[in-house]
């Protein structure tokens, strides 16, 4: 990233990486047959498991503090000498990180990007939005309204 680059340059990639990170392993595995024949893959960084420090803020806006640690798996692949694809996922799922890196690399290829956006990312994003809406409705249905009665002075 250069100091002259803009946030908007990276917004599409950030969006598809977020969708891929929220997808399940089963969903990603189900997409592999739709990718067709793949060019040669070079593992720049094979899937590896590590730890990350989670940070929080007091009251959501106050001072930062270390909340705890979480397992993270990362992977980096290069497809046929092209762009570098990366995959980071919480947990210890090497295969998911590898599939995320593969899809990220393929999505950076202008020749494949439009088709993959339509056939892979859009359906996953739609499904994730529906799941979020469903979870929100379920939470709203259990909402409890509290009120206070004021006693008059006698």
RAWO-V767170 format. One line per field, one symbol per residue. ss: DSSP state (a for helix, b for strand, c for the rest). phi: phi as a letter, one per 20 degrees, with the letter a starting at -180 (. if undefined). burial: # if it has 9 or more other C-alpha atoms within 8 Angstrom, else .. Layout:
ss: ???
phi: ???
burial: ???
This chain:
ss: ccccccaaaaaaaaaaaaaaaaccaaaaaaaaaaacccccbbbbbbbbbbbbbbbbbaaacccbbbbbbbbbbbbbbbbccccbbbbbbbcccaaaaaaaaaaaaaaccaaaaaaaaaaaaaaaaaaaaaaaaaaaaaaaaccccccccccccc
phi: .efefdfffegffgfffffffefeffffffegfffmfefgddefcfgcdbcceedccfmnceffbferdbfbdcbcccdlmefedcbcbfoddfffffffffffffffegfdgfffffedfgfffffffffffffffffffefdedbdeeefed
burial: ............#..##.###.#....#..#.........##...####...######...........##########...########.###.##############..##..###.######..#..........................
